[in-house]
Amino acid sequence: MTARAFPNASYPLYQDQFAQYLGYTGCGAVANSTDTEILSCLRSVPIDAIQNASALLWRASEYPITWPFQPTRGGPLLEQAGSTSGINEQFYRIPTITTNVVDEAKYYSPGDISTNEEFLAFIKNLIPGLTTDDLSDLEELYPDPADDINGPYSHSPNSTQYNRISAALTDYMYVCAGQETAMRMSAASVPVYKMVFAVNNTFPIWKGIPHTADTKYTWAEPAGSGGVQYPEVGKELLNAYFSDFVALGDPNAGNRTGVPVWPKYEDEGEDRPGLQLRMEPFGNSRVEGDAIRRRQCEWWRDESRAARLEK
């Protein structure tokens, strides 16, 4: 399953964005012409105008997270939806690692959504295929903090709905898609290793551990400017696991002492979820069950809903 929506080129949002792009570049008059004529016009546009058009379109998409210039379904290697490939077991049987950080979507979740209505409207705009019943499900799966001051999404740092919408987007875009990959591949007897990266890299507390927090740790960057907050995590743990995996197909091949054995992911349902490695600083890395917001992930991963999600 792909992380975000993966529709084809006829998707209404993509059509609207491309029409705007042609308008910004002065090529709007050929919008309904042949591909050859459209490309000919775009190739004649000064590079500064191309850059300006791209920037305008990108800035307009940042708040609603409807980024332009996305890959589309239908070409070589991208012939069908990821969910279809998973269901049909049409994937390479090679050892695989799938990871996510704890608060992926806090990197770009809007911080000014205060009501349940605004929460639902934002989600519906991002995922137009959701039905009324789907939205009702989301209200129940991610309870409104305005109605429950002791609930899981209460006490947001900036707006009432920030923790709530960040959790929903984190699950939709990253966590549940990674779980789907792990479950499909392990069910096909492919060695899969799943990890939750719970190590910050200088992000403020209110942002949690968001998307990209793990990036620099992959290369064991040093501490300080341009480096990482906990260099021992990158050098002694992450890179050691990854090196063993790349060289030998098993992150535990080095038989290192004093670190957790990263188990293969083998999921047997809600009562016996697959095991994953949770990486934390200060020697607190450990193995845990893949049960965080499990019910929510099962909703996002439902085969009958994949088409509405364009996944």
C-alpha positions in Angstrom: 0.0 0.0 0.0 1.3 3.5 -0.8 1.7 6.0 1.9 -0.5 8.8 0.4 -3.1 8.7 -2.3 -1.9 7.3 -5.6 -4.5 8.1 -8.2 -4.2 8.3 -12.0 -3.7 11.4 -14.1 -7.5 12.0 -14.4 -7.8 12.7 -10.7 -9.7 16.0 -10.4 -7.2 17.6 -8.1 -4.3 16.8 -10.5 -6.4 18.2 -13.4 -7.1 21.4 -11.5 -3.5 21.8 -10.5 -2.2 21.3 -14.0 -4.7 23.8 -15.4 -3.4 26.3 -12.9 0.1 25.5 -13.8 -0.6 26.1 -17.5 -2.3 29.4 -16.6 0.6 30.6 -14.4 3.1 29.9 -17.3 1.0 31.6 -19.9 0.0 28.3 -21.6 -3.6 28.2 -20.5 -4.8 28.7 -24.1 -3.5 25.3 -25.1 -4.8 23.4 -22.0 -7.2 21.4 -24.2 -4.8 20.8 -27.0 -2.5 17.8 -27.7 0.3 16.8 -25.4 2.7 17.9 -28.2 1.3 21.4 -28.3 1.3 21.7 -24.5 4.9 20.6 -24.2 5.9 22.9 -27.0 4.4 25.9 -25.2 6.0 24.9 -21.9 9.4 24.6 -23.5 9.1 28.1 -24.8 8.4 29.6 -21.3 11.4 31.3 -19.6 12.8 29.4 -16.8 12.0 32.1 -14.3 8.4 31.9 -15.2 8.5 28.1 -14.8 10.1 28.5 -11.3 7.5 31.1 -10.3 4.6 29.0 -11.4 5.9 25.9 -9.6 6.4 28.0 -6.4 2.9 29.5 -6.6 1.3 26.1 -7.0 3.4 24.6 -4.2 2.7 27.3 -1.7 -1.1 27.1 -2.4 -0.9 23.3 -1.6 1.1 23.4 1.6 -1.7 24.1 4.1 -4.2 21.5 2.8 -1.3 19.0 2.2 -2.4 18.6 -1.5 1.1 18.8 -2.9 1.4 19.0 -6.7 3.8 17.1 -9.0 3.0 13.7 -7.6 3.6 10.4 -9.4 0.4 9.0 -11.0 -0.8 5.5 -11.4 -0.8 4.0 -14.9 2.8 4.0 -16.3 5.6 1.4 -16.2 6.2 0.1 -12.7 3.2 2.0 -11.5 0.5 0.1 -13.3 -1.9 -0.5 -10.4 -2.7 0.6 -6.9 -0.3 -0.5 -4.2 -3.2 -2.1 -2.3 -4.0 -4.3 -5.3 -0.4 -5.4 -5.6 -0.4 -6.3 -1.9 -3.7 -8.3 -2.1 -2.4 -10.2 -5.1 1.0 -10.7 -3.6 2.6 -9.0 -6.6 5.8 -7.8 -5.0 9.4 -8.8 -4.9 10.3 -11.4 -2.3 13.3 -9.7 -0.8 14.1 -9.0 2.9 12.5 -5.7 3.8 12.7 -3.0 6.5 9.8 -0.7 7.1 10.0 2.2 9.6 8.2 5.2 10.8 8.7 7.9 13.5 6.1 8.5 16.2 4.5 11.7 15.1 5.0 11.7 11.4 2.3 14.3 10.4 3.2 16.8 13.1 5.8 18.0 10.6 3.1 19.7 8.6 -0.3 19.3 10.3 -2.2 22.6 10.4 -2.1 24.3 13.8 -5.2 26.4 13.6 -8.0 23.8 13.4 -10.2 24.2 16.5 -13.6 22.5 15.8 -14.8 19.0 14.9 -16.3 20.5 11.7 -13.0 21.9 10.7 -11.3 18.6 11.4 -13.7 16.7 9.2 -13.6 19.3 6.4 -9.8 19.1 6.3 -9.8 15.3 6.1 -12.6 15.3 3.4 -10.7 17.9 1.3 -7.6 15.8 1.5 -9.4 12.5 0.8 -12.5 13.4 -1.4 -13.5 9.7 -1.8 -14.5 9.4 1.9 -18.2 8.8 2.5 -20.4 10.2 5.2 -20.1 6.9 7.0 -16.3 7.0 6.7 -16.3 10.5 8.3 -18.6 9.2 11.1 -16.1 6.4 11.7 -13.2 8.8 12.0 -15.1 10.9 14.6 -15.4 7.7 16.7 -11.9 6.5 16.0 -10.3 9.8 16.8 -12.6 11.3 19.5 -13.0 15.1 19.5 -10.9 16.5 22.4 -13.4 19.3 22.8 -15.8 16.6 24.1 -13.3 14.7 26.3 -10.7 16.8 28.1 -9.1 13.6 29.3 -9.0 11.9 25.9 -6.0 10.9 23.9 -5.9 14.1 21.9 -6.6 16.7 24.6 -4.3 19.4 25.7 -2.9 20.2 22.2 -0.1 22.8 22.3 -1.5 25.3 19.8 -5.1 24.5 18.6 -7.8 22.2 20.0 -7.6 19.7 17.1 -3.8 19.6 16.5 -3.0 16.3 18.3 -6.1 14.7 16.8 -5.6 15.6 13.2 -1.9 14.8 13.5 -2.7 11.3 14.7 -5.2 10.7 11.9 -2.8 11.9 9.2 0.1 10.0 10.7 -1.9 6.8 10.5 -3.3 7.5 7.1 0.0 8.5 5.5 2.6 6.5 7.2 2.0 4.1 10.2 -0.9 2.1 8.8 0.7 1.9 5.3 3.9 0.5 6.9 1.9 -2.0 8.9 0.1 -3.1 5.7 3.5 -3.6 3.9 4.8 -5.6 6.9 1.7 -7.8 7.2 1.3 -8.5 3.4 5.0 -9.4 3.0 5.3 -11.5 6.2 2.2 -13.4 5.2 4.0 -14.3 2.0 6.9 -15.6 4.1 9.2 -12.7 3.2 11.6 -11.6 6.0 10.3 -8.2 7.2 11.6 -6.1 10.0 9.4 -3.2 11.3 10.6 -0.3 13.5 9.2 2.7 15.3 11.8 5.4 15.6 11.2 7.3 18.8 14.3 9.5 18.9 14.0 13.2 18.6 16.4 15.4 16.7 16.0 18.9 18.2 12.4 19.4 17.3 10.4 21.3 19.9 8.3 19.3 22.4 5.0 20.4 20.9 6.0 18.9 17.6 6.8 15.5 19.1 9.0 13.3 16.9 7.9 14.3 13.4 8.6 13.3 9.8 12.3 13.6 9.0 13.4 13.3 12.6 15.2 10.1 11.7 16.8 11.2 8.4 20.2 12.3 9.6 20.6 9.4 12.0 20.7 7.1 9.0 24.1 8.4 8.1 25.3 8.6 11.7 25.8 12.4 11.6 27.8 13.8 14.6 26.2 16.0 17.2 26.2 19.8 16.9 25.2 22.0 14.0 24.0 19.9 11.1 24.3 16.8 13.2 21.9 14.8 15.4 20.7 15.1 19.0 21.7 11.6 20.1 24.7 10.5 18.0 25.1 7.2 19.8 21.7 6.1 18.4 22.9 6.5 14.9 26.4 5.1 15.3 25.9 2.3 17.8 22.3 1.1 16.8 20.8 2.3 13.6 23.8 2.0 11.4 24.8 -1.3 12.9 21.4 -2.8 12.2 21.2 -1.3 8.7 24.8 -2.4 7.8 24.1 -6.0 8.8 20.8 -5.9 6.9 22.4 -4.6 3.7 25.3 -6.9 3.8 23.6 -10.1 5.1 19.8 -9.6 4.8 19.4 -9.7 8.6 19.8 -6.7 11.0 21.0 -9.1 13.8 23.7 -10.8 11.8 26.5 -9.1 13.7 25.4 -10.9 16.9 26.1 -7.7 18.9 25.7 -7.8 22.7 23.8 -5.3 24.8 21.3 -4.4 22.1 17.8 -5.8 21.4 17.4 -8.6 18.8 15.3 -7.1 16.1 12.6 -9.8 15.5 11.1 -10.7 12.2 7.6 -9.3 11.8 4.9 -12.1 12.0 1.5 -10.8 12.8 -1.2 -13.1 14.0 -4.0 -10.6 14.5 -5.1 -8.1 17.2 -4.5 -10.6 20.1 -1.0 -11.4 18.9 0.3 -8.5 16.9 3.6 -8.6 15.1 6.7 -7.6 17.0 8.6 -4.4 16.1 11.7 -2.7 17.3 11.1 0.6 19.2 14.3 2.7 19.0 14.8 5.2 21.9 17.9 7.0 23.3 19.6 6.3 26.6 19.6 2.5 26.2 15.8 2.3 26.2 15.4 0.6 22.8 13.2 -2.5 23.1 10.9 -4.9 21.3 7.1 -4.3 21.5 3.9 -5.4 19.8 2.7 -3.5 16.8 -0.5 -2.5 18.7 -0.4 1.4 18.7 -3.7 2.6 17.4 -4.2 -0.9 16.0 -8.0 -0.5 15.6 -7.5 2.8 13.6 -4.9 1.1 11.4 -7.2 -1.8 10.6 -9.8 0.8 9.5 -7.3 2.6 7.2 -6.1 -0.7 5.8 -9.6 -2.2 5.1 -9.5 -3.6 1.6 -13.0 -2.3 0.8 -11.9 1.2 1.6 -8.7 1.3 -0.4 -10.3 2.5 -3.6 -11.9 5.4 -1.8 -8.5 6.3 -0.4 -6.9 6.0 -3.9 -4.4 3.6 -2.4 
